[in-house]
Amino acid sequence: MPAQRRAEWIQVALVPIAVTLLAAGLLVSTTAGGGRDELGALTLGLAIIVAAAIIGGHLVARAGQPAVLGELLAGVVLGNLPGLGALHYLATDPYIDSLARLGMLLLLFEVGLELSVGDLFLVGASSLFVATIGSAASLAAGVAAATLLMPQSTTTAHVFLGAAITATSVGITARVLRDTGASRSEEARIILGAAVVDDVLALVVLGAVTVWAAAGPAGVSGQAISIAGLMMKTAGFLVLAVVLGARFTPAWFRNAARLRTSGALLAVGLCFCFFLSWAASAIGLAALVGAFAAGLVLEDSHSELFVRRGERPLGELLQPMTSFLVPVFFVLVGFRMNVEVFLHPGLLALAIGLVAAAVLGKLACAGGVLQRTASPLTVAIGMLPRGEVTLVFAALGSRLRIGEGPLLDSLGYAALVAVVIFTTLMTPPALKWSLTRRPPDRLTRPAA
């Protein structure tokens, strides 16, 4: 008998022996008793979540949608499919929650890395007006819709819901612009430039509203003073972090490049991110503000010396961590959404109201387009999608407490997830329709 054939027979014979030993060992262990292995539960939970994220992302990508939508829907399925009650511990497991929150932090750090301080000064007047008008109108419309449809909730909850729909997720818009050959059009430059300002405004609002919500209700005058103070504190922190960071971090990274330690670039970058996150938290702001500011400061030049000696830049080094932890956050957000709340008579109205507010708020930003050769409607449609930042708001709102209950109840939480899903789905066809109305020679004309 050939050696390979003999080895196969031995492997087959070993299987029943191994099964017998395993069964006997489990019987003895059960009889002796034992506690719950927290590490084992964590690893199983992560395996399930990551697998769900991969499958969900793949399925929606085949349909031409962003992977984040699939990760979100995969979590909704896992958390609500009958027969999967044994997995419900994932929603409250403190270790998985900590990893998801770390993923949320790194997501904002990565968003900042994709931008630069210089982008803030080169976006142009149209981008600035588009972002400001769109954010302000979305906030006002969201607060009005929440106040009308959730009269029993607090003013803080109404403001929080309005703030949650202010930020645009421009990734899907960028994909459609690229696929239609319009990535160099004036509209594309305005949209992508406005996304820079939009992210900064959203982080300022996030920091202010989060701390205001945590501080609890006060008198009308006290609330106005509190909001003004928080807005100034958040803006001041961002400016100081960016200006001082841009001044001192190049020297820090040059010194780090002298180290012969493997992974020095990633370690220094993460240390800077975590330090600014702590600093923001220490003065009463959301740690996410510090993570975003850290990413905004670090540019390609910080990685230059490391790249020269054959290492990858910081953004590429960070990708393995974010590709693992960020989907955990999105799946968990979907997992915590109880679809039974859609049977509540008020949820459909709230979801429709917030979606309408999100759409109308961004359509208003068409008034900020100053170039006569650019289509205001195309720019406005390009600013419609909501994504990561809205989900960050949803996750934070469900954890913040006002009195005995959460700031964001199950209805508000589900409504925000619905806003992300519907605005993400409606943008590609609407944007493609708007672009087809333009003359072909206008699609690729670079901005002057």
HELIX and SHEET records of a PDB file:
HELIX    1   1 ALA A    3  ALA A   32  1                                  30    
HELIX    2   2 GLU A   38  ARG A   62  1                                  25    
HELIX    3   3 ALA A   67  ASN A   80  1                                  14    
HELIX    4   4 GLY A   85  ALA A   91  5                                   7    
HELIX    5   5 PRO A   94  LEU A  113  1                                  20    
HELIX    6   6 VAL A  117  LEU A  122  1                                   6    
HELIX    7   7 GLY A  124  LEU A  149  1                                  26    
HELIX    8   8 THR A  155  ALA A  164  1                                  10    
HELIX    9   9 GLY A  171  ASP A  179  1                                   9    
HELIX   10  10 GLU A  186  ALA A  215  1                                  30    
HELIX   11  11 VAL A  220  ALA A  256  1                                  37    
HELIX   12  12 ALA A  264  ALA A  282  1                                  19    
HELIX   13  13 ALA A  287  VAL A  297  1                                  11    
HELIX   14  14 ASP A  300  SER A  303  5                                   4    
HELIX   15  15 GLU A  304  ARG A  308  1                                   5    
HELIX   16  16 LEU A  314  PHE A  335  1                                  22    
HELIX   17  17 VAL A  339  LEU A  343  5                                   5    
HELIX   18  18 PRO A  345  LEU A  363  1                                  19    
HELIX   19  19 ALA A  364  GLY A  368  5                                   5    
HELIX   20  20 PRO A  376  GLY A  382  1                                   7    
HELIX   21  21 GLU A  388  ARG A  399  1                                  12    
HELIX   22  22 SER A  410  THR A  436  1                                  27    
HELIX   23  23 PRO A  440  LEU A  443  1                                   4    
SHEET    1   A 2 ARG A 401  ILE A 402  0                                        
SHEET    2   A 2 GLY A 405  PRO A 406 -1                                        
END                                                                             
